[in-house]
């Protein structure tokens, strides 16, 4: 009974996070349309950040409770799942074509973000003693804003060719925003509190809980978005969602989290960071092998198997 109740609250928290993020994005998008923001800007800001809201809320509540190890584990686990499982499953549904902009900008940005996290967490920058502190956070946030700015500058033509959406009625917009904020607050509270309880009950570290259970659940929005996009043949959305989320998770989510509490890094998690870096390299290798810049179904299956190996290793190492 001591495990069942926290587990139920944890699941309820994940449901609240997912629905809350969707409601808040819908409401904020409606306001953006009324403010005559272009679809591209809405996508790069509101929608892109919306898929990272579950990770952000879990990290904020975890750091507020002094559980910063769960925060880093959540991001490393989510990013690894995004590449290996989500991109792999999407490729199994439909082979993923990768455009030149993603190859030149987004994939390198993912490598840079992962490398910066490694250097910051291992005392290579600012002497942070195995923590990502507020100084590191400023650097991460600046890099995140620079990435968003670069993305905007490279998509001017796409921006002009897209059609504007129709805004929701004001009453529905307000309801979505209020419901989204409340759901995100309660979901973040439930997940952070009960993840700690389960970690103690199961004899697992907060790192491991963050790398596996919490990361899987907070990545559900990306999983659903990418699978739906792949089924519709929208490869750009499928891979753009994964790459953009990974970059924002490190630059923005960890950047904000580090202002609440210095993020402790267990050096044993360097192996998981290496796996994340290897996952990025494997994705790039698949893009340049075979015909055209695409990830085939066979390569997608290999990515999924890689994620199974990642979770197995993380649980065994715990």
C-alpha angles and dihedrals in degrees: 000000000000089000102035097061096049089046091053091048089048091053091046089052092053091050091050091049094051096045092040092053091049093048093047092048091050092050095044091046090054090053090047091054091049088050088054094244111164119250089246094056091045090051095047095047116022101026097036092048090043092066088055095048095094090055091045095050093047090049094048093052093041092052091045087056092047095254100126094148089066088054095059092040090053093055097043091047093046094049092048091049091049093058103033104033107021097040090040094052090045090054090050089055093047131346109263118235112207117210125219095251091059091048093049099038118012102041093047089046089055090053091048093049092050092046092049091052090051094049094045094047093048098054094255092122125048093345093266097169097235094318136105101229134187093274089056087046092058090052091048093049092048090051090049093052090046090053092050091048092050090049091053093048092051095052105052094122093048089049094057094047098053122097123236119249127234114254122233120248113276093247093054091043092054092045092051093049094047093044090046095051093046093046093048091049094050093040093052091048094049095046098046095045098045095040088061091048093050092047090057094043093049095041092240128136121248087242091061094045089050094047094051124016100024094041092050093052097043090051094057093098090056091046094052093043094049096046092050090047092049092050089054091048093247098142094166092059093044096053095030090057091053097044095042093048092050092051094047092045092061102032101037109019096043090038092057093040092056091062091061097049135347104264110238115220123204105215089217086072089069086093090059089048089051089051089051090051090047090050089056090049092048091051090051091048092053091050091058098041124082125010117336128343098303143120109233129211091256091052089047089055090053090051091052091050088050090057091050087054091048094053092044092051093047092052094045092047089053 
